[in-house]
Amino acid sequence: PFFMLPSLGGGSTLRGYHSWRFRDRHRVLLSGEYRWTAGQLVEMALFVDAGKVVSRRGDLDLSDLRKDYGIGIRFHGPDTTPLRVDLARGDEGWRLSIGGGTAF
């Protein structure tokens, strides 16, 4: 079914795009974050994501990737990250995502 196809977009994949924005049979996703401690229970992060979806596995390569970048803040306790807020910029504009846990 269409709704079970691999997707990109949203708070844990391409953060600069709406959830499930890109969907097809195969996907590739690259994400990187630079995090630093801003306080006892707060971390900041700069991030970049890139990925794409394709219908044929042979088309999975690193050309024509959708990209985004942004900044985020993570509020955490000793063992968990209960709140994560990211502001990301993709080709379609700015997007704010709020979630729990780490992005990856």
N, C-alpha and C positions, 0 to 999 in steps of 0.2 A: 504493500500500500504506500501511497505517496507520503503520508505523514510519518512513515518509518524510515524514509530515505535519510542518509547522512546530511547534516545541515551545518551552516555557518551563520553566525550572527548572534548577538546577545551577550550577556555578561560574562560568559565563560569561554567564548570563542573569538569571533571578530567583534570586539566591544564597541566599535564605531558604527555598527549597523544594528537594525532591529532584529529581534529574535527570529530565527529560522528564515532570514532574508534570502539566503542562497541554499538550494537543495538539489541534490542529484545523486547518482549511484555511488560516486567515490569522492573523497575529499582529502585535501592536504592542508595542514594548519601549522604555522610556525609562530611561537609567541616568546617574547623575552621581557623580563622585568628587572629593573634595578631598584632595590628596596633599601631604605635606610630608616633607622630609628629616630623618630621625632619627639618621643616622650616615652614614659614608662609603659603606657598601654597603647601607643600609637605608632604606626609605621606609615611612611609615604612611599610611593612607587611611581617611577616613570616606566612606561611600557610601549611596546610596539607589537602589532599582530599582523600576520599576512597569511592569506589562504585562498583557496578556490575549490569549487566543486566541478566535476566533469562526469560525463556519461560513460566514457570508456576508460578503463584502467590505464591504458597506454598513453592517455593524454595527461596523466599526473606528472607534472613537471613544475619548475619554478618560474615559468613565464606567465605573464598576465595575472599576477596575484592581486587580489583586493588587499589594500593595506589600511591600517589605522594606527594612531598613536595617541597617547594621553597621559594623564596623571591621576593618581588614586590615593586614597587614604584607607588604612586598615586599622580598625579598633580591635584589640585582642586581649585575651587573658593569658594566663601562664601556658595553657595547652591548646587553645582554640582561637579562631578568628570569627567571632560571631557577626561582625558587620564589615562590609567592604563597599566603598563608594568609588566609582571610576567615572571620569569625564574623558570621553574619547572623541577624536575627530577622524571621520572617514570621508570618502568621496561624496557622501550624501548629507554631510553636515555634522553637527555636534550631537552626541548622545550621552545621557547620564544613565548609568546603571548602578543599581543597589542590590547587593546580594550578601549571602553568608558564606563563610569559608573562603579559601584562597582561590584564585582564578585557575591555578594548575599546581 
